[in-house]
Amino acid sequence: MENLKEVLLNKLASCVLEMEDEEVLEVANKYIENEFDAYEGISKGLALGMEEAGKLYEEEEYYIPELLLCSDAMYEGINILKPNLQKHKTGEHYRAVVGVVEGDTHDIGKNLFKIMLETSGFEVFDLGRDVAPIDFVNKAKEVNADVVGMSTLMTTTMDNMQVVINLLKEEKMRDDVIVMVGGGPISQSFADQIGADGYAHEASKAVKLAKDLVDKKRGISKEVV
């Protein structure tokens, strides 16, 4: 059975990479029929294929039309898998505000991050695409967010992440929230440079890191009290 699971995960990834939006439905349904974990189907199958497509885009083997067709296939698969996701039980309540920074409308990575957050027990407030820096701050204040997650696929909009962090400092909120950044051009060194708390190349790893950072912050605050 484990071998079949690996085969189907690889097929899910290749369907996305090869823009097979019809075949991915068949593979996703077979994956669910075998009662395999839907979260892994997304994180180790569909998302992996999208990550490979992103690399081809960076290497200029794929362009925007191909990337969009890959994302179409990914979302077809997600539509099959998502209803079967089991929320990971947690005694804590987590809140996250997510969005694509101002000037960018590429939301594939943000949407994956959102789905992973939701299945990991987060209440997610999705601001969508092309989000002004102040909107991240206002929403985080409104909902008392634990995490602010920002993504971009464009180098020209990366600096808006720094703007959000500066605004959080101005509002005396920086110490209260974990700031996560991600997207094609983002790196650990850039995250360190702007003072973000976390970065991960994959959405599933970013979610685990976000939860670990929130738990650590809460643990420290409890010890101080």
Secondary structure, 3 states (H helix, E strand, C coil): CHHHHHHHHHHHHHHHHCCCCCHHHHHHHHHHHCCCCHHHHHHHHHHHHHHHHHHHHHCCCCCHHHHHHHHHHHHHHHHHHHHHCCCCCCCCCEEEEEEEECCCCCCHHHHHHHHHHHHCCEEEEECCCCECHHHHHHHHHHHCCCEEEEECCCHHHCHHHHHHHHHHHHCCCHHHCEEEEECCCCCHHHHHHHCCCEECCCHHHHHHHHHHHHHHHHHHHHHHC
